[in-house]
Amino acid sequence: MKIKLYATLGMGLLLMVACKDNKKAEEQTIETEVEEVVNETEEQTKTLTITLNPKSDSNVSGTVTFTEKDGQVMMTANMTGLSEGTHAIHIHETADCSSPDGKSTGGHWNPTAEPHGKWGDEGGYHKGDIGNFEVGPDGIGTISMTTDKWCLSCDDATKNIMGKAIIVHQGADDFTSQPSGAAGARISCAGIIE
């Protein structure tokens, strides 16, 4: 009778220890899964901020921030030192802002060989044709847009904006003149690089 009682108690203790070990293993698995989900979420958001520098004897400076999340890239440009009126901003081919006039960046980024136009037009537009923004008497300009037509460091050459440049122009883009919209001098430049 004592042997059966000890055997029953022993089995009970073994089951308790086994259940406790299983519970710890389940908790560790859940913690690992939560960490993986958090890491995946962190990897899905990329942010890059670049600095605009004056060109063509201007005083135009500022920052451009790109944030990529869930297949969308949001761009926000904040600039100072601009003249009052309408100015254009574009993505150009090369992240080379070395020339005093900004022309070392090449032409508009146009990986799909479209005509120049207004962003979203049915007649076509460059993927670098961001558009125009207005500046008040304080010389401050801001423009934001979100698109799924760009990416940061992806494998799609028709979407990847890394290695390109942002150019701010003295004038407005007329959206029709080829190949660049007759927007005037390049007055600020930043390479889209890390």
Secondary structure, DSSP 8 states (H G I E B T S, - for coil): -HHHHHHHHHHHHHHHHHHHHHHHHHHHHHHHHHHHHHHHHHHH-EEEEEEEEE-TT---EEEEEEEEETTEEEEEEEEES--SEEEEEEEES-----STTSGGG-SB--TT------TT-TT---TT--EEEEE-TT--EEEEEEESS-BSS-S-TTTB-TT-EEEEESS---S-STTT-----EEEEEE---
